[in-house]
Each structure stands twice: as C-alpha cells, then as structure tokens.
Amino acid sequence: MPVEKYSDKTILIGLKNRKDIILEYLYKEYFPQIKRIVLTNGGNEQDARDLFQEALIIVFNRLQKNKLVIKSSFHNYFIVLCKFIWFRQNNINHNYSTESTGAESQQAINSQPVLNEIPDESLYKEHLAGQYEKIYQRQYRKLPGDCKRVLKMFFRKKSFKEIAVRMGYSNEDYARRKKYLSMQQLMKMINQDPEYKLLKQRCRD
C-alpha cells in the first residue's frame, strides 16, 4: 500500500502537535535516506536512528519557538539538517545539497539541490545542547533518591531552609552541603560518561 503524502504545512502542524501519524510518515519516507547517508559516511544504523531523532528534536524546538525557517521544502530542510549534524560532528567535508551519489533514488537525485538551505552554526549548537542534556538526564537518573530530590528542589529555586524542612535535615547548612555534594557527584558521573568524553573531543577538534 503506497504511503500517503503530506504537505509541508500538514507535516509542520503535525510535528508541532506531536502527531504519531506524521512521525511515522517521516520515518518511513525520510529515514532510509538518512540511513544511507550515515552508512556511507562511517556510521551504523543506530547512529542513523539517533541522528534522525536528534534532528526531529531540533525541528520541534524551533517550531515551538517559531524559529524554523525553511527556504525550499521540509524534506530538503530535514535531509540537509541531518547531513550538517553528521558531517559537522565527524569532521567530514561535504556540501549540504540534497543531491547525492548513485546510492540515492532517482527521485531524490532529481529533487532540486538546496544550495540556499545551508544550516548555520546555531543548529549545531542546538544539537550539542541536546546531547549534553541527554547525558545529564541519564546520569541524574542514576543518583541516589535523596540527591535527586535535593537537586530538583534547588533547580526549582527552593530556599535551603525549605529544602532542609522537606528533607528532614537539621539545618540549612546541612541542606547546602548536601546540594554541593550531590552536584559534585553528578558532575563526576557526567565527566566519566564515555559519550560526554567523545563530545568534548569533538568540540576540541
């Protein structure tokens, strides 16, 4: 059964509202091309899945902030975005046109190149921010329960007096010390995360 085609307007509205049918459509229509790009440039299928998800998050965040600017079509924008992220983080020199090699379908090759759809560096910074947030959340979940509760209240700007009361601590100084130790533990775990080390290396390159 052929996949139903959706207009760019329908896709963007669906993404903004997190419609499963649009996400499924994009995966069926776009992921094979993303996968070919990644596999032919040093990655594997899981890398391609991660890249696809990361690009969707960037698009979603820009939609929510009304900052998404598309100069051609959503298909071209999304493919160029994925190429930009993959090539940028792996230090691969390449143009970001949607044109590709013989591995692409004739339809993809015939789609207009998007020489004006060149991503700016802010997109890569958004990608990095998303990566750091993912690492932070992963390590935060590994903290002991009391550490998570203290940090959660601290980030919600609760006073140390209130934190002490809620946690049953003897005084504000203990609550302050507990926050400090919890943060130190979290930062140590993040710094030891292999993905974090890889990100730091990429940023230095």
Rosetta silent file (secondary structure, phi, psi, omega in degrees, C-alpha in Angstrom):
SEQUENCE: MPVEKYSDKTILIGLKNRKDIILEYLYKEYFPQIKRIVLTNGGNEQDARDLFQEALIIVFNRLQKNKLVIKSSFHNYFIVLCKFIWFRQNNINHNYSTESTGAESQQAINSQPVLNEIPDESLYKEHLAGQYEKIYQRQYRKLPGDCKRVLKMFFRKKSFKEIAVRMGYSNEDYARRKKYLSMQQLMKMINQDPEYKLLKQRCRD
SCORE:     score description
SCORE:     0.000 S_00000001
   1 L     0.000  125.375 -179.376    0.000    0.000    0.000 S_00000001
   2 L   -64.061  147.110  179.657    1.529    3.358   -1.022 S_00000001
   3 L   -76.458  132.223  177.704    2.354    5.794    1.753 S_00000001
   4 L   -65.181  135.646 -179.983    0.014    8.787    1.881 S_00000001
   5 L   -89.176  143.646  178.505    1.804   12.013    1.051 S_00000001
   6 L  -121.564  144.662  177.301    1.511   15.033    3.319 S_00000001
   7 L   -72.606  162.308  177.842    2.082   18.683    2.508 S_00000001
   8 H   -58.517  -40.671 -179.318    4.779   20.642    4.319 S_00000001
   9 H   -60.935  -44.167  179.204    2.089   22.578    6.173 S_00000001
  10 H   -64.424  -40.469  179.255    0.468   19.351    7.411 S_00000001
  11 H   -62.547  -46.776 -176.391    3.851   17.947    8.440 S_00000001
  12 H   -67.202  -40.259  177.300    4.824   21.046   10.416 S_00000001
  13 H   -64.962  -41.811  179.581    1.468   21.265   12.181 S_00000001
  14 H   -64.188  -40.115  177.946    1.654   17.543   12.955 S_00000001
  15 H   -65.920  -43.327 -178.705    5.178   17.839   14.333 S_00000001
  16 H   -60.992  -32.315 -179.338    4.265   20.823   16.470 S_00000001
  17 L  -100.790    9.373  176.373    1.408   18.804   17.955 S_00000001
  18 L    54.606   47.734  178.814    3.446   15.568   18.142 S_00000001
  19 L   -77.267  123.627 -177.817    1.069   13.595   15.933 S_00000001
  20 H   -59.625  -36.838 -176.695    2.166    9.958   15.742 S_00000001
  21 H   -63.956  -33.319  177.995    0.912    9.580   12.169 S_00000001
  22 H   -74.534  -40.447  178.040    3.263   12.355   10.996 S_00000001
  23 H   -62.866  -41.005  177.995    6.229   10.920   12.912 S_00000001
  24 H   -65.285  -39.568  178.761    5.553    7.507   11.363 S_00000001
  25 H   -62.453  -46.460 -179.838    5.283    9.096    7.922 S_00000001
  26 H   -63.039  -38.988  179.973    8.611   10.892    8.295 S_00000001
  27 H   -64.172  -44.504 -178.789   10.301    7.720    9.497 S_00000001
  28 H   -67.420  -39.182 -174.175    9.032    5.710    6.504 S_00000001
  29 H   -85.666  -36.549 -171.290    9.785    8.422    3.971 S_00000001
  30 H  -103.509  -32.308 -173.020   12.984   10.034    5.282 S_00000001
  31 H   -59.307  -41.842  179.325   14.826    7.501    7.424 S_00000001
  32 H   -54.613  -39.534  178.986   16.050    5.293    4.526 S_00000001
  33 H   -69.465  -40.414  177.259   17.837    8.294    3.008 S_00000001
  34 H   -61.546  -43.162 -178.831   19.279    9.317    6.387 S_00000001
  35 H   -60.912  -43.494  179.380   20.453    5.744    6.925 S_00000001
  36 H   -62.578  -41.408  179.827   22.248    5.671    3.544 S_00000001
  37 H   -60.124  -45.991 -177.026   23.975    8.960    4.316 S_00000001
  38 H   -69.479  -45.174 -177.661   25.227    7.692    7.676 S_00000001
  39 H   -64.225  -33.518 -179.933   26.238    4.213    6.468 S_00000001
  40 L   -85.579    0.232  179.371   28.239    5.634    3.570 S_00000001
  41 L  -130.297   41.660  168.408   29.976    8.102    5.882 S_00000001
  42 L    89.159    3.349 -178.457   31.356    5.931    8.646 S_00000001
  43 L  -108.929 -176.946  177.738   28.286    5.284   10.826 S_00000001
  44 L  -124.441 -178.023 -174.956   25.913    2.445   11.571 S_00000001
  45 H   -64.326  -37.269  178.889   22.143    2.014   11.706 S_00000001
  46 H   -65.853  -36.961  174.986   21.900    3.006   15.376 S_00000001
  47 H   -59.059  -41.946 -179.271   23.824    6.185   14.585 S_00000001
  48 H   -64.697  -41.269  178.796   21.269    6.901   11.873 S_00000001
  49 H   -64.134  -42.684  178.761   18.354    6.358   14.276 S_00000001
  50 H   -63.341  -43.045 -179.995   19.943    8.663   16.842 S_00000001
  51 H   -61.719  -44.285  179.036   20.608   11.289   14.173 S_00000001
  52 H   -58.178  -46.614 -179.776   17.010   11.101   12.954 S_00000001
  53 H   -65.257  -41.514 -179.120   15.673   11.615   16.492 S_00000001
  54 H   -64.208  -40.681  178.620   18.070   14.463   17.231 S_00000001
  55 H   -65.516  -38.945  177.364   17.081   16.303   14.063 S_00000001
  56 H   -61.723  -40.216  179.640   13.395   15.873   14.940 S_00000001
  57 H   -63.450  -42.663  178.322   14.036   17.387   18.376 S_00000001
  58 H   -61.842  -45.512  178.947   15.762   20.413   16.828 S_00000001
  59 H   -61.306  -45.650 -179.248   12.867   20.898   14.393 S_00000001
  60 H   -60.668  -46.611 -179.370   10.325   20.520   17.192 S_00000001
  61 H   -62.650  -39.943  178.996   12.116   23.020   19.438 S_00000001
  62 H   -69.577  -34.648  176.166   12.397   25.553   16.618 S_00000001
  63 H   -63.717  -43.015 -178.707    8.723   25.116   15.789 S_00000001
  64 H   -63.526  -31.426 -178.824    7.764   25.768   19.402 S_00000001
  65 L   -96.274    4.561 -177.827    9.831   28.969   19.376 S_00000001
  66 L    56.429   39.097 -179.032    8.630   29.994   15.876 S_00000001
  67 L  -114.417    8.230 -178.528   12.252   29.992   14.710 S_00000001
  68 L   -82.070  120.388 -179.986   12.045   27.372   11.971 S_00000001
  69 L  -119.204  115.390 -179.738   12.983   28.902    8.598 S_00000001
  70 L  -114.283  123.649 -175.424   12.597   26.686    5.512 S_00000001
  71 L   -98.591  -10.339 -178.891   13.737   28.091    2.187 S_00000001
  72 L  -130.270  -96.196  176.619   12.806   25.146   -0.030 S_00000001
  73 L  -131.809  161.227 -179.905   10.803   22.132    1.190 S_00000001
  74 H   -64.124  -38.491  178.361   10.634   20.377    4.537 S_00000001
  75 H   -55.886  -51.405 -178.867   12.121   17.221    3.012 S_00000001
  76 H   -63.130  -42.502  179.368   15.158   19.110    1.765 S_00000001
  77 H   -58.260  -46.491 -175.258   15.487   21.051    5.009 S_00000001
  78 H   -67.755  -41.907  179.123   15.421   17.883    7.114 S_00000001
  79 H   -65.461  -42.921  178.336   17.912   15.964    4.960 S_00000001
  80 H   -63.049  -41.205  178.560   20.282   18.940    4.887 S_00000001
  81 H   -59.983  -46.244 -179.975   19.950   19.301    8.672 S_00000001
  82 H   -64.220  -42.372  177.539   20.839   15.633    9.224 S_00000001
  83 H   -60.917  -45.752 -177.839   23.781   15.861    6.834 S_00000001
  84 H   -58.190  -47.765 -178.831   25.008   19.016    8.531 S_00000001
  85 H   -62.820  -48.340 -175.755   24.921   17.440   12.003 S_00000001
  86 H   -64.729  -47.095 -178.368   26.568   14.183   10.897 S_00000001
  87 H   -68.154  -38.836 -178.255   29.303   15.778    8.798 S_00000001
  88 H   -65.094  -44.832 -175.896   29.951   18.523   11.349 S_00000001
  89 H   -76.591  -17.104  178.965   30.344   16.195   14.319 S_00000001
  90 L  -109.084   11.878  177.710   32.543   13.796   12.347 S_00000001
  91 L    52.931   46.807  178.405   34.658   16.489   10.662 S_00000001
  92 L  -104.803  126.757  177.084   33.633   15.423    7.157 S_00000001
  93 L   -82.010  127.447 -176.393   33.904   17.988    4.376 S_00000001
  94 L  -167.718  150.600  171.466   30.827   17.883    2.171 S_00000001
  95 L   -84.105  157.595 -172.245   28.284   20.157    0.574 S_00000001
  96 L  -101.583   19.645  174.816   24.846   20.022    2.130 S_00000001
  97 L   -62.906  155.528  175.109   22.791   19.738   -1.025 S_00000001
  98 L   -78.670   -7.132  173.440   20.173   17.001   -1.051 S_00000001
  99 L   -67.577  147.986 -178.319   21.831   15.716   -4.199 S_00000001
 100 L  -145.220 -158.039 -177.401   23.872   12.623   -3.513 S_00000001
 101 L   -90.231 -174.948 -179.673   25.600    9.664   -5.122 S_00000001
 102 L   -60.905  -14.172  179.463   24.153    6.783   -7.104 S_00000001
 103 L   -68.098  -20.186 -179.311   23.063    5.199   -3.850 S_00000001
 104 L   -83.005  156.736  177.253   20.122    7.629   -3.764 S_00000001
 105 L   -68.695  157.569  179.318   16.896    7.025   -5.639 S_00000001
 106 H   -60.908  -35.475  179.021   16.404    8.831   -8.930 S_00000001
 107 H   -61.809  -42.210 -179.832   13.593   10.811   -7.331 S_00000001
 108 H   -67.152  -38.840 -178.651   15.932   12.059   -4.603 S_00000001
 109 H   -65.759  -37.688 -177.478   18.616   12.929   -7.132 S_00000001
 110 H   -77.427  -14.153  177.799   16.140   14.867   -9.247 S_00000001
 111 L   -66.015  144.488 -172.312   14.878   16.911   -6.314 S_00000001
 112 L   -60.295  136.307  174.575   16.282   20.410   -6.529 S_00000001
 113 L   -64.557  149.020 -175.139   19.620   20.918   -4.763 S_00000001
 114 L  -111.128   69.519 -177.859   19.276   23.236   -1.820 S_00000001
 115 L   -68.390  -20.729  177.573   22.279   25.456   -2.133 S_00000001
 116 L   -93.878   -2.185 -179.221   20.416   28.138   -0.201 S_00000001
 117 L   -97.826   52.511 -178.212   19.388   25.700    2.560 S_00000001
 118 L   -90.992  118.033 -179.075   22.746   25.915    4.317 S_00000001
 119 L   -65.970  147.967  175.838   22.418   25.423    8.087 S_00000001
 120 L   -96.134  168.976 -173.064   24.103   27.936   10.335 S_00000001
 121 H   -64.379  -21.112  179.389   26.307   27.068   13.294 S_00000001
 122 H   -62.960  -28.919  177.913   23.500   27.741   15.760 S_00000001
 123 H   -66.231  -39.857  178.598   21.876   24.494   14.643 S_00000001
 124 H   -68.368  -34.466  176.383   24.946   22.536   15.628 S_00000001
 125 H   -64.840  -36.791  175.831   24.983   24.302   18.984 S_00000001
 126 H   -64.832  -39.861  177.518   21.377   23.205   19.478 S_00000001
 127 H   -61.392  -46.433  179.495   22.423   19.672   18.621 S_00000001
 128 H   -62.546  -41.663  178.792   25.246   19.794   21.170 S_00000001
 129 H   -60.247  -40.116  177.714   22.921   21.224   23.809 S_00000001
 130 H   -64.753  -38.553  178.195   20.552   18.328   23.192 S_00000001
 131 H   -65.389  -44.674  179.551   23.399   15.843   23.534 S_00000001
 132 H   -64.414  -39.054  179.041   24.575   17.366   26.800 S_00000001
 133 H   -63.992  -39.729  179.146   21.019   17.390   28.148 S_00000001
 134 H   -63.335  -42.908  178.454   20.621   13.704   27.282 S_00000001
 135 H   -65.264  -44.110  179.469   23.840   12.843   29.122 S_00000001
 136 H   -58.602  -48.318 -178.152   22.834   14.988   32.095 S_00000001
 137 H   -64.055  -38.257 -179.885   19.420   13.315   32.380 S_00000001
 138 H   -63.655  -43.910 -178.938   20.940    9.852   32.057 S_00000001
 139 H   -76.161  -33.383  177.227   23.403   10.447   34.893 S_00000001
 140 H   -59.740  -40.477 -179.401   20.874   12.355   37.010 S_00000001
 141 L   -64.883  -20.433 -178.875   18.616    9.288   36.988 S_00000001
 142 L   -85.809  -10.742 -179.449   21.474    7.240   38.449 S_00000001
 143 L   -66.874  153.484  171.774   21.827    9.453   41.529 S_00000001
 144 L   -58.712  153.832 -175.709   20.520    8.246   44.919 S_00000001
 145 H   -56.069  -41.321 -177.931   16.965    9.353   45.616 S_00000001
 146 H   -67.658  -35.992  177.592   17.856   11.965   48.227 S_00000001
 147 H   -64.250  -44.034  179.645   20.392   13.603   45.905 S_00000001
 148 H   -61.753  -42.304 -179.304   17.840   13.818   43.109 S_00000001
 149 H   -65.041  -42.651  179.792   15.246   15.368   45.415 S_00000001
 150 H   -63.713  -47.316 -179.455   17.665   17.970   46.764 S_00000001
 151 H   -65.615  -38.577  179.024   18.878   18.980   43.299 S_00000001
 152 H   -60.822  -44.407  178.285   15.346   19.075   41.928 S_00000001
 153 H   -67.168  -38.555  179.719   14.266   21.477   44.664 S_00000001
 154 H   -62.630  -45.429 -179.674   17.416   23.549   44.241 S_00000001
 155 H   -67.383  -21.801  175.798   16.849   23.912   40.482 S_00000001
 156 L   -89.849   13.144  174.538   13.277   24.957   41.253 S_00000001
 157 L    63.583   32.044  172.050   14.776   27.776   43.337 S_00000001
 158 L   -75.518  145.003  179.569   13.610   26.462   46.705 S_00000001
 159 L   -71.820  157.899  177.744   15.481   28.016   49.627 S_00000001
 160 H   -65.067  -28.842  175.733   17.905   25.880   51.623 S_00000001
 161 H   -63.690  -44.173  179.102   15.634   26.408   54.600 S_00000001
 162 H   -68.089  -39.412  178.175   12.715   24.872   52.695 S_00000001
 163 H   -61.042  -43.264  179.810   14.907   22.052   51.382 S_00000001
 164 H   -61.000  -42.555 -179.703   16.022   21.272   54.944 S_00000001
 165 H   -64.934  -48.126 -176.915   12.435   21.151   56.176 S_00000001
 166 H   -66.095  -33.684 -177.776   11.206   18.961   53.325 S_00000001
 167 H   -90.514   -8.287 -179.628   14.145   16.578   53.569 S_00000001
 168 L    77.459   25.360  178.918   14.117   16.450   57.386 S_00000001
 169 L   -81.740  159.089 -175.057   17.607   17.884   57.708 S_00000001
 170 L   -71.532  -31.375 -178.008   18.711   19.555   60.933 S_00000001
 171 L  -161.099  174.021 -178.828   19.538   22.952   59.412 S_00000001
 172 H   -64.727  -36.559 -178.833   20.112   24.994   56.259 S_00000001
 173 H   -60.685  -38.640  178.763   23.881   24.417   56.326 S_00000001
 174 H   -66.963  -41.021  178.398   23.378   20.676   56.034 S_00000001
 175 H   -61.774  -41.502  178.904   20.974   21.189   53.119 S_00000001
 176 H   -63.853  -42.599  178.856   23.534   23.445   51.425 S_00000001
 177 H   -64.945  -39.874 -179.854   26.281   20.871   51.979 S_00000001
 178 H   -65.127  -39.494  177.054   24.053   18.099   50.629 S_00000001
 179 H   -62.420  -44.086 -179.386   23.344   20.113   47.484 S_00000001
 180 H   -61.240  -47.573 -178.755   27.060   20.707   46.969 S_00000001
 181 H   -66.053  -37.620  179.092   27.956   17.030   47.411 S_00000001
 182 H   -65.847  -41.412  178.783   25.088   15.916   45.162 S_00000001
 183 H   -66.451  -40.527  177.529   26.194   18.304   42.436 S_00000001
 184 H   -61.661  -41.976  178.959   29.790   17.150   42.759 S_00000001
 185 H   -64.407  -42.566  179.534   28.686   13.534   42.428 S_00000001
 186 H   -63.565  -45.419 -178.981   26.588   14.333   39.376 S_00000001
 187 H   -64.530  -35.907  177.255   29.406   16.242   37.654 S_00000001
 188 H   -63.803  -43.037  179.438   31.835   13.390   38.351 S_00000001
 189 H   -65.022  -39.868  178.515   29.434   10.911   36.766 S_00000001
 190 H   -64.777  -45.483 -178.660   28.933   13.167   33.737 S_00000001
 191 H   -63.770  -24.104  179.208   32.690   13.649   33.273 S_00000001
 192 L   -91.408   -5.478 -179.282   33.166    9.872   33.322 S_00000001
 193 L   -69.127  125.586 -178.644   30.422    9.262   30.762 S_00000001
 194 H   -58.321  -37.492 -179.727   32.001    7.899   27.522 S_00000001
 195 H   -68.250  -35.567  177.757   29.589    9.879   25.354 S_00000001
 196 H   -66.416  -42.367  178.569   30.467   13.081   27.199 S_00000001
 197 H   -61.044  -39.691  178.915   34.181   12.440   26.672 S_00000001
 198 H   -65.473  -41.480  177.986   33.513   11.914   22.958 S_00000001
 199 H   -62.176  -42.568  178.784   31.546   15.164   22.745 S_00000001
 200 H   -61.824  -40.221  179.037   34.348   17.072   24.443 S_00000001
 201 H   -63.769  -43.832  179.723   36.831   15.607   21.986 S_00000001
 202 H   -62.444  -37.525 -179.235   34.659   16.588   19.015 S_00000001
 203 H   -69.490  -26.876  179.100   34.357   20.144   20.328 S_00000001
 204 H   -79.631  -28.925 -175.730   38.145   20.393   20.573 S_00000001
 205 L   -69.589    0.000    0.000   38.718   19.081   17.044 S_00000001
